[in-house]
Amino acid sequence: MASFYLTTAIDYVNSAPHLGTAYEKITADVIARYQRSAGRDTRFLMGADEHSLNVRRRAAELGLDPREYCGEMEDTFRAVWSKLDISFDDYIRTTERRHHRGVTRLLEAIRERGGIYEGTYEGWYCVSCEAFKQDRDLVEGECPLHRNKPDWIRERNHFFRLSAFGDRLLELYRERPGFIRPATRRNELTRLIEAGLLDLSVSRPGSGWGIPVPFDDSSVVYVWFDALINYLSATGYGTDEPGWEDRWPADLHIVGKDITRFHAVIWPAMLMAAGLPLPRQVFGHGFVHFEGERMSKSLGTVVNPLEAADHLGPDPLRCYLVREIAYGQDGDFSWKRFEARYDADLANSLGNLVSRITSMADRYRNGRLPPSARTGLPGLAGAAVSDYRAAMEELRLHDAATAAFRLVGAVNEFLTERAPWTLAKDPSASGALDETLYEAAEAVRIAAVLLWPVMPGSAREILRRLTGEDVEVPRLDEDAVFRADRPLTAVKGAPLWPRLAGRR
């Protein structure tokens, strides 16, 4: 079986996740679930970045030991991901022993190959980003992300010879144009590299919070250098775990566009310096704004994902974010638009369609729909599946969801044209009624299979109502095929998504 290793950025735990953070995890989960439904042995990694100075400061504000604080925050983050039905297979924390050993091994490997030297750093440092900044990174003297003035620091550090990898990185981009997506990110980073790379500090003075530099006990590993290695240490690298080479490289890193530089410039250069294989692709998604303003903990423009999930349900939230935002571009969240999408796509379209089919199947055929001749919908279903798979493979998640809903719309039109409620009044139209109900139910069943990565709980319930069976992980090759070789057992149920308009 083919394998697929997928990661997201590990999260700072200085505060609870907001909807922008949740967007990354939801979309990565959609990809992971799609890969499973496509029959690939999928490994989905998430985690926590705990060696941040901001984390230590937050712990001190609360009067907690940093490790105790990080343990509490792990519970907080896991609760959010559980609520949103995020199906990660592994969760790594940078304070774990396996990560410590992976970082140490990679740092020593780079040093042994001449990639690290000692020197002095003098320049800007943004505490909120925990990143060194050049003048060209600033806007009117401020960090553009956090709108604060970085600190000017001077300290003795160990440096990574990043400047030595500019040509190799440009060659990588030329030979593998899909290494960074979308193309706008690749173009941005190409210009950055062409302007010249500076060597990168990989240590900070001090000890006690962070991974000690193995060849300098007066320093700890710089948090970003530490954090990037999680993708490798989670495979068993550094712990002598058998088979880590089979789990590496990662097939796909999903990260925010603001940290694409770290993942598509610094990270591959680190791996080149250690003589290790590179990840196959880095995808930098856009930001989720709230009514036009970027979501940011530091700016105070955040939406609590638990509040959004509680408002209409986790699956409607997942569907909104995937359907509303073109993957790779910035998007916007508003409560008004969220509710409008809920009513249009779910309550009035898909939910109403499932209710109509199951109710008519129960009323006219006691829930039993025999296989019947196929007419127009199989071709439309086949086209939707083809478009869906192509979009998913290209990470056009929004287009994949649209393909599934296009099939839902076609079934609604089909029922309007065939009018099964009228056919039911004519005994001579019994065969046409069977064909209509079966064909509509089978097409919606396929739409539910396609929507399973986006709305896993709801899709499983739709499949149960249309087949009478519990399907944990639908398989595209088997389940996204229009078949007329076995009956369907339809089961009525309460409305999946009650209309909001009717409640106002």
N, C-alpha and C positions, 0 to 999 in steps of 0.2 A: 504494500500500500504506500502510495506517495505521502510524504510528510509535509507539514507546513508549520513554521515557527514564527509566531507573531508577537510583537511587544508594543506596549505603550510607554510613554514617558513615565518615570516614577515621580510621585508627587511629593512636594514639600508638605510637611505635616504641621506647619506653624498655625494653620487654621483649617476649618472643615472645608470640604470641596464645594465649589459653586457650580452653576449649570454649565459654564464654559469648560470646566474640568470634566464634568460628567459627559459632555458632548464627545470628547475624545474617547472615553471608555465605551460609550454606547456605540459609536461608529466602529470602533475596533471589535466590539462584540459582534456586531452585524457581520463583519468580515470573517471572524472566527467561526461563527455559526454557518455561514455560507460555505466555508471550506470544509466543515464537517459534513454538511449536506451533499457536497460534491464528492465525498468519499475519501477525503485526505485525512491522514492521522495528524490532527491539529494540536499544537501546544501554544497556549495563549498565556503570556506572562504580564503581570502588573506588579506594582510594588510601591515602596515608600522611600523617599530620600530624606534621611534622618540626621545627617552630619552637618546640616546647615547651621550657620551662626544664628539665623533668625529662629530656628527651632530651639536652640539653647536659650536664646533670650526670652522666648515665649514661655519656656519651662520655668525660667527664673522668675518671670512675672507672676506665675501661678504658685511659686514656692515649691516646685517639684524638681526631682532629679530628672535630667534629660531622658534617661532610659525609661523611667516610670511614665513620664509625659508621652513619649513615643508609643509606649504600649497602650495607653488610653486612646491615643489618636488612631492607632491601627484599628481598634474596635469601632471608632467613629466612621472611618473610611469604609471598612468592611460592611457596616450596616447600610451605608448609602449604596454601595455596589450590589448588595443583596436585594435591596428594595428595587433597584433598576434592572435586576435579572442579568447581571454581568457574569458571564460563564468562564472566568479565568481559571486556568489549570494550575497556576503557580503564582505565589505572591512573595516577592523578595523584599527584605528590608536591608538597608545598607549597614545596619548594626549587627547583622547576622555573621556568624563565624565563616560560613561558606563564602560570603561576599568579601570579607576581610582577606581571606586566603587568595581569592581570585585577583583582587586589586594588587596584593603584594607580588603575586607571581607575574602579572603583566608589567608592573612597574620595573621589576628586576629584569624581565626579558628585554624591555626597551632599553634599559640602561646598559645591559651587556652588549647590545648591538650599537652602542654609541649614540643613542637618541636622547640622552639626558645629561645635562651639565649644570654646574652651580654658577649663580650669578646674582645680580641685584636688580630688582624691579622698582621702577619709579613711574607712577602714573595714576590714572583715575581708577577707582573701584566703586561699583554700585553695590551697596549693602543689600538692597532689596533683590537685585538680580543675582547677587553673589558672583559677579562677573567683572573681570577687568575690562575697561573701556578705552578705546582710542578717541582722539578728538573728533574723528569723522563719524563716530557712533553717537555723538551727542547732538541735541537740537537746542540751540541757544544755551549751551552749557549744561543742559539737563539730560538725564536718561529719558528717552522718549516713551518708554514703557511705564515708568513709575513717576515721572514728572518731578524728580528730585535731583539735586546736584550731587554727583558722586564725590567720594572722599579722595583726596590726593594722598597716596601712600608711598613709602619707600621702605623696602624690606629685602633681606637676603633670602633668596629662594632657589629651588631647583627648577630648571627649565627644560621643556620638551622642544626639540628642534623642529618645530612645525614648519618653519620657513624652508626647510629642505624638501618639503613634499608638494610644493606648488605645482611643478610640472607633472608629477605623477597623478595628482588629483585632476588636473585639466585633461590628462590623457584618459583617466577613468571616465570622466563626464563625456568625452568624445566617443569612446568605445562602447560605453553603456549609457546611452541617453536616458534610459528609463531608471537609472540608479536613483535619481532625485525626481520626485513628482510633487505637484504639477510642474510643468515646464517653466513657469514664472520663477519658481524657487531656484531651479537650475541656472537660469539666466542671471539671477541676482548673485548667486554664489560664484559663478564664473567670473563676473566682474570683480567681486571681492578678491578672489585669488589672483586675478590678473593685476590688481592694484598692489599686490605684494602681501605676503603673510609674515607676521611677526612670531617669534618664538613665544611659547606659552608657559607661564608659571604653573607648575604642577604640585606645589607645596605652599603651605602657609606656616609661619612660625608659631610655636606654641604646641601644647599637648593637652591631652585629657578629653577632648571631644573631636573625634575623627580617627582615621586609620593612621597609625604611625608610619612615617617613611622608613622603610626597612633599613636604609643605609644612613639615617640621620634621625636619632631619637628626639631631637629638639624640634622637629617639625611634623605636621600631619599632612596627609594628601589633600590637595585642593579639592573642594567639594564637587566641582564639575567633572574633574578627572576621575574621581572616586565614583560618581553617579553613573557615568557612561558605561563603566565596566560591568554594571549589574546584568546587562544582557548576556554577557559571556560567563560571569560567575554562576548564573542560574543554570547553566548547562552542566556544571560540575568542574569547570576549568579552575584549577588551583587546589582542588580537594582530592585529586587523584581518583575521581569517580570514573569508573570504566564507561567508555562510550560517549564522552562529552564531544568528541570530534564528529560523531554522528548527529548530534543535536545542533551543532554550529556549522555554518553561519545561519543567522536569522534570515528568514525570507522577506520580512517586512517590519520596519520600525514605523509606528504611527506617532507623530509628534506635532506640537503646535508650530506654526510658521515662525514664531519668535525664537525658537531654539533649533531650527533646521541647521543653522551654521555649526552648532556643536556636533550634530549627528551626521552631517554630510561633508564636513571639512575636518574637524578635529578628530572625531571618532575613527573614520577610515584611515587617517594618517597615523593614529596610535596603533591600529592593527597592522598597517604596513610596516611600521617601525618594529613591531614584534614578530613579523613574518607570519601573521595569521590571516585566514581568509576574511574577505569583506562581506558585510551584509548584502543581500541582493537588491534591496530597495529601501529608500527612505521617503515617506510621504509626509509633507508638511501641510496639515489642514489649517483652515482659516479660523478666525476668532468668531465667537458668538457674542453679538452685541445685545444690550437690553434697551430697546426703544431708541436705537441709534448710538448709544454710548457703550464703549467696550466694557465687558465684564471684568472686574479686577478687584481682588481683595483689598489692595492698597488704596484704590480709588473709591471704594464703597459702593460700586455699582454692580451688585451681585444679585442673583436669584438662587434661592435655596432649592436644589434639585428635589429634596424630599417634599417641600411645599408644592412644587410643580407636579410631582408624581401623585401626591395625595389629592390634588385638585381634580384631576380627571383620570388618573391611573398611570402606572408606569408605561404600559404599552402605547397609549395615546401620545405620551411625551416622546417616547422613542420614535414613533412614526412621524410626529411633527418635525423633530430635529433632522431626521433622515430625508424626509420628503421636501421640507421647506428650504433647506440649505444645499446649494450645489457643492458637492464635496471638493474641498480644496480652496473654496472661496469663503469670504466672510459672510455671515448671515445675521439675522436679527430675530430676537425673541420678544414677543409682547403677549400679554394675557389675552388681549382681544383677538389677535391672530390665531393664537393657540386654540381658543374656543371656536373660532370660525372653522378652522381645519377639522376639529373634532366633529362638529355637526355635519360638515359637508362630506368628508371622506369616510368617517366611521359610522356615525349615527344614521345619516340619511342614505348613504350608499352601501357600504359593505355590511354593516349591521342589519339594516333593513332588508337587504337582499337575503342574508342567511335566514332571517326570521320568515320571510315570505316563502322561501323554498321549503324549509322544514315544516312550516304550518300547512302548506298545500300538500306536501307529501303525506303528512299525518291525516289530513282531512280526506284526501282523495284515494290514498293508497295504503293507509294504515302504517305509514312510515317506511314501507318496503318499495324500493324503486328498482324494477328489473332492468337488466341491460337492454339497450335498444339501439336501433340503427342510428348512425351518426350523420349529422347534416352540416351546419355552418360553423358551430363553435369549435370543433376540434382544430380546424386550421388556425383560427384566431388564438386558441390556447397554445398551439405549437409555436406560433410567431412570438407570442408574449414570452414563452420560456426561452426561446433563442435570444431575444433582445435582452432579457433579464440576465442570462448567463454571460453574454458579451459585456454588459455594463458592469456586472460584479467583478469579472476578471480584470477590467480596466479601472476598478475602484470608482466607478461612477454610481455611487450608491443611490443617489437621488433618481437617476434614470432607471435603475433596477426597480425601485419602489414604484415609479411611474408605470413601468411595464406591467406590474402586477395589478395596479389599479385600473389600467386600461382594459385589462381582461374583465375586471369587476364591472366596469361601465358597459362593456359589450354584452355581458349577461343581463344586465338591467334592460338594455335595449332589446335583447332577444325575447325576454319575457313580455315586454310591452307589445312586441310584434306578434308573438305566438298566442298571447292571452290565454294561459292555461285555465283560468277561472271560467272562460267561455267554453273552452273545449270540454271541461268537466260536465257541462250541462247537456252534451250531445253524446249519447251512448255509442254512436258510430265513430266518434273521434277518440275512442279509448286508446288506440295505438299511438295517435299523435300526442295525446296527453302523456303517456308513458315516456315517449321520446323527448318531449319538451322538459319534463321534470328531471329526467335522468341526465340529459345533456347539460341543463343549467347547474344541477348539483355537482356534476363531474367537473365542469369548468371552474366553479367556485372552489372546489376541493383543490384544484391545481393552483389557483390564486393563493389559497391559504398556505400551500407548500412553499410558494415563492416568498410569501410574507413572513414565514417562520423566523428567519434571521432578524427581521425588523421588530416583530411583535410575537415573541415566542409563546407566551402564555395564551394570548388570544388566538393565535393560529392553531395551537393544539386543541383549544376548545371548539373552534370551527370544524376542524377535522373530526373531532369526536361527534359533533352534531350531524355531520354529513355522512359519516361512515359507521358510527356506532363503535368505533375502535379508539384506543388511546395510542397515539403516535408520539414517541419521545423525540426522535430525531428523524424527520423525513429525509429520504434520499432522492436527489434530483433524478438520477438515472432510472429509478423505479417508480417514484411517486409523482413526478411532474410529467407524466405521460397520460394522455387522454385514452382511457381504456373503456371498452364496452363488453368486457368479458366476465364481470361479476356484479352482483347487485349491490346497491347502496342501502344502508339502513339509516334513515334520517330520524333525528331526535329533536323534539321541540325544547325550547328553553326560554328563560327570561331574556329580555333585550340585552345584547352585549354592551351596547353603549346608549343609554337613554338620552334622548334629545335634550340639549340644554335649552333650546328655544321653548320647549314645552314646559320647562321648569321656571322660566322667568316670569 
